[in-house]
Amino acid sequence: MENKRTATDILLELEKTVKYIEGASKNNEMLLKQIWNVLIPMLDNISKSLVKLNSAPQNVGPQVTVVESPVVKKGKLSVEAVDVPLVQKQEKAKKKAVLETQVGKIGVNQLVQYSSDSKRVLYAEIKIYDVSDRCINTTKTNTAGRWEANLFPGNYRVEVKKTNPKIDMKYDIEVLETSDNKLELKPIFVQ
């Protein structure tokens, strides 16, 4: 007979994993967004594949719904108990926290062009630094030569890098509050 873990054990392990991920990605907003974008669909898929237990596990109060969920560990499929309402509540809280970090941010975008022929600079690496010279955002120019980032109002330094042709340029920008929380900066021309 398999050893079944309690919902509390699973949630503690999940919480430990989330704390590890948060610690490892501290000060790296883009990495957190990527992890979150992977975790949510995974949790969604797990919750869709849940199957009710034949009997309620011990040490679980009546207000908790526990179901078995297929989990793959080291190439083997096993079944673990998951506290569905608690997991859903935690998912909502995390989504709310992510949204709250976006409140007050301005959607900033800027076109990057070559000064010699005004062609757009495609796929250049963009790093945005705050006033304490800490990198707070990394992105790339898109197929239209435009970069985008969500930034709080304030002053920033933008670094544009590309290897072919070689571009290595830094310049300052000021992000101002706008009524629609969107700001299109004047195009920047690079050598």
N, C-alpha and C positions, 0 to 999 in steps of 0.2 A: 504494500500500500504506500502510495506517495505521501510525503510529508507536505501538508498544505500550510502555507503561511497565512497569517491573519491579515486582514485589510490594513491594520495599523502598521504591521511590519513592512508591507509593500509601500505604504504611503511614506513611512520613515525613510525607506531606501530611496524612493522617488525624490523626497525632499532633500536628502543628502546629495543625490545626483544633481538636482537642480542647483543647490548651493555650490557644488563644485564647479558646475558650468558657469554660474554667475561670477564666481571668484576668478576663474580662469580667463574670463572675457571682460573683466572690469576695465573701464575706460575704452572699450571698443564697441561702440554703438552698432556698427555694421555687423559685427560678428554676432551680437545678441539678436539682431533682427533675423539673420540667417538661421540661427538655431531655433528661434521661436517659430519661424516659417516652416521648419521641418517638424518640430515637436507637435504643433497643433494638428496637422493632418494625421500624424501617427496616432495621437491620442483619439482623434476622431475615428480612425479606422478601427482601433481597439474597441472603442465603445460600441461601434456598429456590429462587431463580431461577438459581443457578449452573449453568454448562454446562462439561463437561470440555474442555480444549484438545486439539487434534489432535496437537500435539507439545509436549514440555516446553520452556520458554523457557531461554535461555542464562543462565549465572551463578546457577542455582538448584540447591541440593544435593538429593540424593535423599530427604532427610527432609522436604522441603517439598512439599505438594500445592498446585498452582497451577491455578486454573480461571478462565474468563472470566466476567465479570459485567456485565450490561447496566447502563449508567449514563447518565443524562440530563444533558447539559451544554448550557446556553444553548439549550434547545429541541431539541437533536439527540441522538439515541440513539447511544451509542458502546459499545465493549466494552473493558474493562480487566482486567488480571490481578489476582487477589486471592489472598493467602496464607491459605487457609481455616483451617488449624490455629492459626496465629498470631492471626488475628482472633478465633477462638473463645476462645483462651486469654486474650486481652486483655479480651474481654467478661466472662469468668468473674472475672478479677481486679478489674474495675470493679464488678461486682455484689457481690463480697466486700467491697470497700472501702466501698461504700454501706451494706452490712449492718453493718460494723464501726463506722461512724459512729453507727448506731442503738443499739449495745450500751450499756447503762447508762442509756438514756433511759426516761423514764416517759411513758406515754400519758395526758395530762392533758385533761380536758374540764370545761366549766362552762356552766351555764344562765344566760342573761342575760334579765332580766325588767324590765318597767316597774314602778316602785314604786307608781304611782297605781292600777293595776288588775291587776297581776300577769300581764299578757299577755306573751308571749314576744317578744323583740326579734329579728326576722328580718333576715338579710342585712346585719348591721352589720359594719363593717370592724374587725378585731382586729389590733393590733400588739403584739408582745411584745418587751420590752427587757431586756437583761441588766444586771448591776450597774454596768457601765461605760457605760450608757445607749446601747448599740448595739442596733439593731433586729435581732433574730435570727429572727423568724418573723412572717409576715403571713398571716392567714386571714380567714374570715368566719363569722358565725353561720349555721347551717343552717336548714332549714324548721322545726326543732323549737326554734330559738332557742339552740342550743348550739354552742360553738366547741370545737375539738380541736387539740392540738399535741403533738409529742413533745419533751420537755424533759429536760435533765439535772437531777438534784436541785440545788436552790439557790433563790435569791431573784430575783424578776422583777417588772417593772412591766408591767401590761396597760393598753392604751389602747383604748377603745371609741369608735367614731365612726360617725355616721349623719347624713344630711342631712334626712330627712323622716320623722318629726319629728326635730329637731336633737338629737343626743347627742354630747357631747364629754367623756369621763370617763376618768380614770386612777386605777388602784389597784394595790396591791402584793399579790403572792401568794408563797407559799413552797411549793416542790415537794419533797416528802419521798419517800424510797425506800419502795417497797411490795413485798410478796412476789410480787405478780402483775404488777408494772410498770405498773399502771393507777391513776389517781388522779382521782376525781370531786370537784371542789371544790364548796363550798356555793354555791348560786345567788347571783348578784350583782344588785342592784336599781339601776336607773338612773332618773334624774328624767325 
